[in-house]
Amino acid sequence: MSIDALSLTAQTLANDPQTVGVMFFILKQQNQFVARKVELSAVAQTALTAEVKLELGEFFEGSYVLRDLTAADQRQDAIYRYNLQSYPPQLERLIETFDAAAAIPDFNHANDQVTDLKAIVAVLGNGIDTLAIYKHHYPTNTFRRNGFSLLRVGIGQDRFEKLDQDIVRMGHTIDFIYDGAEVFVTNFKILEKFFGYKEAMKADAIVKLETLTGRNIIEDISLLRERISVQGDVTFAKKVIRAIAHSRVLDTVGNDQIIQFIKQHHSLSKKIKINELETRIIIETKISQNFFMKLLNDDYLRSELTNFEYDADNKDLVEAP
């Protein structure tokens, strides 16, 4: 789904009086994330629907660009498409609330505890369009009945009573959105802090390196694996994923052509070594590894007008011919 289509769906749901919201809890029980449907009174469901519609409408009043998560640069005006190999378990439960809602059991106070609450999901639908909205839950948003806590009796009342039940407060942020096909990251900080984003990025990069192993173009690919898994270079992992995931170079250019391009390029020929047989490239340094990933990303262009070579990623002049 494009950003325009996602925004249109969100605004349609926000403005449609037929839109209804359903609430789910995502709990962490015995180190496993599980989803539970929350039974709401008619008044509570109406209030939930109104609140999430308002938040969704206000959120998409802003102007956003859509980028893959592997190209995330934490811009304030970006929504990221989650494009890693696998979803963290919390987001798997988000998908479940949309795709398999009927199979999710109800929250049961005898077996489930609000202290295990990790997220609230509101699924908005109008019979045509549906979106699932994920809200990370902070422990401070759960008010416990144990201890001595006071609750005001009501508006306009001066009397307080002891709190004798747990209270769950839903936050106002929208952290993820699922449209039935893709998960969109709308709060990058939450992803980075609570969802093992860096580890997922490194794991995905290691998988992507198998493409290069199959091409047999690198003299010692273990150096790349070590930089990611041992040195923990997340920035480089992102470069690997971005370069290999949709590389037109790997898809359309043979190894011999790549090597000849490196040899003839003013800058790359000084950064990347070729073995004696001219069959593989040697990228022992971080600089050469970075340059090779930019090559796979097809970032090096030659101007037909000036014959200058450019780094297309930032339009920097590589070197005058």
KOLDOMAR-468501 format. One record per residue (C-alpha): residue number from 1; residue in three letters; x, y, z. Coordinates in steps of 0.05 Angstrom, whole numbers, plus 5000, padded with zeros to 4 digits. Example, Ala and Ser with C-alpha at 12.3 -4.5 7.8 and 13.67 -1.06 7.14 Angstrom:
% residues 2
(marnu 1 ALA (5246 4910 5156)),
(marnu 2 SER (5273 4979 5143)),
//
This chain:
% residues 321
(marnu 1 MET (5000 5000 5000)),
(marnu 2 SER (5026 5069 4983)),
(marnu 3 ILE (5029 5125 5034)),
(marnu 4 ASP (4972 5160 4998)),
(marnu 5 ALA (4929 5098 5000)),
(marnu 6 LEU (4945 5086 5074)),
(marnu 7 SER (4928 5158 5091)),
(marnu 8 LEU (4863 5154 5051)),
(marnu 9 THR (4842 5090 5087)),
(marnu 10 ALA (4858 5121 5155)),
(marnu 11 GLN (4820 5185 5140)),
(marnu 12 THR (4761 5145 5113)),
(marnu 13 LEU (4757 5104 5176)),
(marnu 14 ALA (4765 5166 5219)),
(marnu 15 ASN (4708 5202 5185)),
(marnu 16 ASP (4660 5145 5175)),
(marnu 17 PRO (4604 5141 5228)),
(marnu 18 GLN (4599 5066 5213)),
(marnu 19 THR (4670 5053 5237)),
(marnu 20 VAL (4674 5008 5299)),
(marnu 21 GLY (4734 4995 5343)),
(marnu 22 VAL (4751 4928 5375)),
(marnu 23 MET (4804 4924 5430)),
(marnu 24 PHE (4857 4871 5442)),
(marnu 25 PHE (4910 4864 5495)),
(marnu 26 ILE (4979 4836 5480)),
(marnu 27 LEU (5006 4803 5542)),
(marnu 28 LYS (5073 4772 5558)),
(marnu 29 GLN (5061 4707 5596)),
(marnu 30 GLN (5117 4658 5612)),
(marnu 31 ASN (5163 4695 5564)),
(marnu 32 GLN (5113 4688 5507)),
(marnu 33 PHE (5070 4742 5475)),
(marnu 34 VAL (4996 4725 5470)),
(marnu 35 ALA (4935 4764 5445)),
(marnu 36 ARG (4870 4770 5483)),
(marnu 37 LYS (4805 4801 5460)),
(marnu 38 VAL (4777 4853 5509)),
(marnu 39 GLU (4702 4852 5521)),
(marnu 40 LEU (4677 4923 5526)),
(marnu 41 SER (4611 4953 5547)),
(marnu 42 ALA (4573 4990 5493)),
(marnu 43 VAL (4593 5056 5524)),
(marnu 44 ALA (4667 5036 5528)),
(marnu 45 GLN (4668 5011 5457)),
(marnu 46 THR (4637 5076 5432)),
(marnu 47 ALA (4689 5115 5471)),
(marnu 48 LEU (4746 5071 5444)),
(marnu 49 THR (4723 5080 5373)),
(marnu 50 ALA (4717 5155 5380)),
(marnu 51 GLU (4785 5162 5413)),
(marnu 52 VAL (4824 5120 5362)),
(marnu 53 LYS (4787 5152 5303)),
(marnu 54 LEU (4808 5220 5329)),
(marnu 55 GLU (4881 5198 5338)),
(marnu 56 LEU (4883 5166 5269)),
(marnu 57 GLY (4853 5227 5235)),
(marnu 58 GLU (4900 5275 5271)),
(marnu 59 PHE (4961 5232 5256)),
(marnu 60 PHE (4948 5231 5181)),
(marnu 61 GLU (4937 5305 5178)),
(marnu 62 GLY (5012 5307 5172)),
(marnu 63 SER (5051 5296 5108)),
(marnu 64 TYR (5095 5234 5107)),
(marnu 65 VAL (5142 5197 5061)),
(marnu 66 LEU (5142 5121 5059)),
(marnu 67 ARG (5209 5085 5064)),
(marnu 68 ASP (5232 5015 5076)),
(marnu 69 LEU (5254 5002 5148)),
(marnu 70 THR (5323 4981 5123)),
(marnu 71 ALA (5331 5052 5097)),
(marnu 72 ALA (5309 5085 5162)),
(marnu 73 ASP (5343 5150 5178)),
(marnu 74 GLN (5295 5170 5235)),
(marnu 75 ARG (5266 5228 5196)),
(marnu 76 GLN (5207 5261 5231)),
(marnu 77 ASP (5164 5259 5169)),
(marnu 78 ALA (5173 5185 5151)),
(marnu 79 ILE (5132 5122 5159)),
(marnu 80 TYR (5172 5058 5150)),
(marnu 81 ARG (5150 4994 5117)),
(marnu 82 TYR (5173 4935 5159)),
(marnu 83 ASN (5213 4896 5108)),
(marnu 84 LEU (5259 4852 5150)),
(marnu 85 GLN (5258 4776 5141)),
(marnu 86 SER (5213 4762 5201)),
(marnu 87 TYR (5169 4800 5250)),
(marnu 88 PRO (5183 4804 5325)),
(marnu 89 PRO (5131 4766 5365)),
(marnu 90 GLN (5094 4829 5387)),
(marnu 91 LEU (5081 4847 5314)),
(marnu 92 GLU (5061 4776 5299)),
(marnu 93 ARG (5006 4785 5350)),
(marnu 94 LEU (4986 4851 5318)),
(marnu 95 ILE (4978 4814 5252)),
(marnu 96 GLU (4938 4761 5288)),
(marnu 97 THR (4887 4812 5313)),
(marnu 98 PHE (4872 4829 5240)),
(marnu 99 ASP (4879 4762 5205)),
(marnu 100 ALA (4854 4714 5257)),
(marnu 101 ALA (4813 4755 5306)),
(marnu 102 ALA (4759 4701 5314)),
(marnu 103 ALA (4810 4652 5341)),
(marnu 104 ILE (4836 4698 5396)),
(marnu 105 PRO (4808 4681 5465)),
(marnu 106 ASP (4777 4733 5510)),
(marnu 107 PHE (4816 4765 5567)),
(marnu 108 ASN (4800 4725 5629)),
(marnu 109 HIS (4815 4754 5697)),
(marnu 110 ALA (4822 4684 5726)),
(marnu 111 ASN (4881 4668 5680)),
(marnu 112 ASP (4905 4735 5653)),
(marnu 113 GLN (4936 4793 5690)),
(marnu 114 VAL (4936 4866 5670)),
(marnu 115 THR (5007 4870 5698)),
(marnu 116 ASP (5028 4827 5639)),
(marnu 117 LEU (5001 4879 5590)),
(marnu 118 LYS (5052 4900 5538)),
(marnu 119 ALA (5009 4932 5484)),
(marnu 120 ILE (4938 4951 5465)),
(marnu 121 VAL (4913 4940 5395)),
(marnu 122 ALA (4852 4974 5368)),
(marnu 123 VAL (4824 4946 5303)),
(marnu 124 LEU (4781 4996 5266)),
(marnu 125 GLY (4734 4973 5211)),
(marnu 126 ASN (4673 4998 5173)),
(marnu 127 GLY (4656 4935 5134)),
(marnu 128 ILE (4700 4955 5075)),
(marnu 129 ASP (4766 4982 5103)),
(marnu 130 THR (4803 4957 5165)),
(marnu 131 LEU (4866 4978 5201)),
(marnu 132 ALA (4898 4950 5264)),
(marnu 133 ILE (4932 5002 5307)),
(marnu 134 TYR (4986 4981 5357)),
(marnu 135 LYS (5000 5021 5420)),
(marnu 136 HIS (5059 5004 5464)),
(marnu 137 HIS (5037 5000 5537)),
(marnu 138 TYR (5081 5028 5592)),
(marnu 139 PRO (5075 4999 5663)),
(marnu 140 THR (5060 5069 5689)),
(marnu 141 ASN (4995 5067 5649)),
(marnu 142 THR (4969 5011 5694)),
(marnu 143 PHE (4943 5033 5761)),
(marnu 144 ARG (4944 4976 5812)),
(marnu 145 ARG (4893 4966 5867)),
(marnu 146 ASN (4946 4940 5917)),
(marnu 147 GLY (4975 4990 5965)),
(marnu 148 PHE (4936 5051 5986)),
(marnu 149 SER (4912 5090 5926)),
(marnu 150 LEU (4855 5141 5923)),
(marnu 151 LEU (4804 5151 5868)),
(marnu 152 ARG (4759 5212 5865)),
(marnu 153 VAL (4686 5192 5867)),
(marnu 154 GLY (4666 5233 5807)),
(marnu 155 ILE (4669 5299 5771)),
(marnu 156 GLY (4647 5355 5817)),
(marnu 157 GLN (4658 5310 5878)),
(marnu 158 ASP (4706 5326 5934)),
(marnu 159 ARG (4704 5257 5965)),
(marnu 160 PHE (4757 5204 5950)),
(marnu 161 GLU (4751 5128 5957)),
(marnu 162 LYS (4804 5075 5960)),
(marnu 163 LEU (4820 5045 5892)),
(marnu 164 ASP (4796 4973 5894)),
(marnu 165 GLN (4808 4952 5821)),
(marnu 166 ASP (4863 4956 5769)),
(marnu 167 ILE (4857 5012 5718)),
(marnu 168 VAL (4888 5009 5649)),
(marnu 169 ARG (4901 5074 5612)),
(marnu 170 MET (4909 5073 5536)),
(marnu 171 GLY (4965 5119 5510)),
(marnu 172 HIS (4954 5169 5454)),
(marnu 173 THR (5011 5148 5408)),
(marnu 174 ILE (5005 5105 5346)),
(marnu 175 ASP (5066 5061 5342)),
(marnu 176 PHE (5049 5011 5286)),
(marnu 177 ILE (4994 5002 5235)),
(marnu 178 TYR (4976 4938 5199)),
(marnu 179 ASP (4932 4940 5137)),
(marnu 180 GLY (4924 4865 5124)),
(marnu 181 ALA (4986 4862 5080)),
(marnu 182 GLU (5042 4903 5111)),
(marnu 183 VAL (5063 4930 5178)),
(marnu 184 PHE (5080 5004 5180)),
(marnu 185 VAL (5126 5033 5233)),
(marnu 186 THR (5100 5100 5256)),
(marnu 187 ASN (5142 5106 5319)),
(marnu 188 PHE (5214 5087 5304)),
(marnu 189 LYS (5237 5100 5376)),
(marnu 190 ILE (5190 5046 5403)),
(marnu 191 LEU (5215 4996 5352)),
(marnu 192 GLU (5287 5010 5368)),
(marnu 193 LYS (5279 5008 5444)),
(marnu 194 PHE (5231 4949 5455)),
(marnu 195 PHE (5230 4905 5393)),
(marnu 196 GLY (5301 4881 5384)),
(marnu 197 TYR (5308 4922 5321)),
(marnu 198 LYS (5384 4921 5319)),
(marnu 199 GLU (5388 4846 5328)),
(marnu 200 ALA (5335 4835 5275)),
(marnu 201 MET (5373 4881 5227)),
(marnu 202 LYS (5438 4843 5238)),
(marnu 203 ALA (5405 4775 5229)),
(marnu 204 ASP (5372 4797 5164)),
(marnu 205 ALA (5438 4823 5138)),
(marnu 206 ILE (5473 4756 5151)),
(marnu 207 VAL (5418 4722 5111)),
(marnu 208 LYS (5426 4772 5054)),
(marnu 209 LEU (5501 4757 5051)),
(marnu 210 GLU (5485 4687 5026)),
(marnu 211 THR (5468 4719 4960)),
(marnu 212 LEU (5540 4741 4953)),
(marnu 213 THR (5565 4673 4976)),
(marnu 214 GLY (5526 4643 4919)),
(marnu 215 ARG (5555 4692 4869)),
(marnu 216 ASN (5626 4674 4892)),
(marnu 217 ILE (5651 4744 4877)),
(marnu 218 ILE (5683 4760 4944)),
(marnu 219 GLU (5749 4730 4964)),
(marnu 220 ASP (5733 4724 5038)),
(marnu 221 ILE (5660 4737 5056)),
(marnu 222 SER (5673 4718 5129)),
(marnu 223 LEU (5700 4788 5139)),
(marnu 224 LEU (5632 4817 5124)),
(marnu 225 ARG (5598 4768 5171)),
(marnu 226 GLU (5647 4785 5226)),
(marnu 227 ARG (5634 4860 5219)),
(marnu 228 ILE (5560 4848 5229)),
(marnu 229 SER (5555 4792 5279)),
(marnu 230 VAL (5619 4801 5320)),
(marnu 231 GLN (5632 4875 5315)),
(marnu 232 GLY (5557 4890 5316)),
(marnu 233 ASP (5559 4943 5262)),
(marnu 234 VAL (5484 4958 5253)),
(marnu 235 THR (5497 5015 5205)),
(marnu 236 PHE (5535 4968 5159)),
(marnu 237 ALA (5481 4915 5166)),
(marnu 238 LYS (5431 4966 5140)),
(marnu 239 LYS (5477 4980 5081)),
(marnu 240 VAL (5482 4906 5065)),
(marnu 241 ILE (5406 4896 5066)),
(marnu 242 ARG (5394 4957 5025)),
(marnu 243 ALA (5447 4939 4974)),
(marnu 244 ILE (5429 4866 4965)),
(marnu 245 ALA (5353 4863 4975)),
(marnu 246 HIS (5336 4895 4908)),
(marnu 247 SER (5404 4901 4874)),
(marnu 248 ARG (5397 4913 4799)),
(marnu 249 VAL (5472 4902 4795)),
(marnu 250 LEU (5468 4831 4822)),
(marnu 251 ASP (5405 4818 4781)),
(marnu 252 THR (5431 4841 4714)),
(marnu 253 VAL (5508 4846 4715)),
(marnu 254 GLY (5556 4788 4714)),
(marnu 255 ASN (5617 4781 4759)),
(marnu 256 ASP (5665 4796 4702)),
(marnu 257 GLN (5628 4861 4686)),
(marnu 258 ILE (5629 4882 4759)),
(marnu 259 ILE (5704 4870 4764)),
(marnu 260 GLN (5718 4907 4700)),
(marnu 261 PHE (5676 4966 4724)),
(marnu 262 ILE (5717 4969 4789)),
(marnu 263 LYS (5783 4966 4751)),
(marnu 264 GLN (5763 5023 4704)),
(marnu 265 HIS (5731 5068 4756)),
(marnu 266 HIS (5774 5126 4780)),
(marnu 267 SER (5755 5119 4853)),
(marnu 268 LEU (5734 5047 4862)),
(marnu 269 SER (5798 5021 4830)),
(marnu 270 LYS (5836 5054 4888)),
(marnu 271 LYS (5789 5029 4942)),
(marnu 272 ILE (5774 4957 4922)),
(marnu 273 LYS (5827 4905 4905)),
(marnu 274 ILE (5820 4850 4854)),
(marnu 275 ASN (5854 4782 4862)),
(marnu 276 GLU (5910 4761 4815)),
(marnu 277 LEU (5865 4718 4772)),
(marnu 278 GLU (5815 4776 4767)),
(marnu 279 THR (5758 4730 4788)),
(marnu 280 ARG (5742 4757 4857)),
(marnu 281 ILE (5746 4822 4895)),
(marnu 282 ILE (5783 4833 4960)),
(marnu 283 ILE (5749 4876 5012)),
(marnu 284 GLU (5790 4871 5075)),
(marnu 285 THR (5778 4942 5100)),
(marnu 286 LYS (5715 4975 5123)),
(marnu 287 ILE (5725 5029 5071)),
(marnu 288 SER (5728 4978 5014)),
(marnu 289 GLN (5667 4942 5042)),
(marnu 290 ASN (5627 5006 5045)),
(marnu 291 PHE (5646 5024 4974)),
(marnu 292 PHE (5627 4955 4949)),
(marnu 293 MET (5558 4961 4980)),
(marnu 294 LYS (5548 5028 4946)),
(marnu 295 LEU (5569 4994 4881)),
(marnu 296 LEU (5516 4940 4890)),
(marnu 297 ASN (5466 4995 4904)),
(marnu 298 ASP (5484 5024 4835)),
(marnu 299 ASP (5504 5090 4866)),
(marnu 300 TYR (5560 5106 4816)),
(marnu 301 LEU (5540 5143 4753)),
(marnu 302 ARG (5575 5180 4697)),
(marnu 303 SER (5547 5245 4669)),
(marnu 304 GLU (5536 5242 4594)),
(marnu 305 LEU (5545 5317 4590)),
(marnu 306 THR (5609 5327 4630)),
(marnu 307 ASN (5636 5256 4633)),
(marnu 308 PHE (5646 5266 4708)),
(marnu 309 GLU (5633 5207 4755)),
(marnu 310 TYR (5584 5218 4812)),
(marnu 311 ASP (5561 5184 4875)),
(marnu 312 ALA (5487 5182 4859)),
(marnu 313 ASP (5467 5173 4932)),
(marnu 314 ASN (5489 5243 4949)),
(marnu 315 LYS (5510 5273 4881)),
(marnu 316 ASP (5582 5281 4905)),
(marnu 317 LEU (5634 5286 4851)),
(marnu 318 VAL (5676 5222 4855)),
(marnu 319 GLU (5736 5245 4815)),
(marnu 320 ALA (5747 5285 4752)),
(marnu 321 PRO (5768 5240 4693)),
//
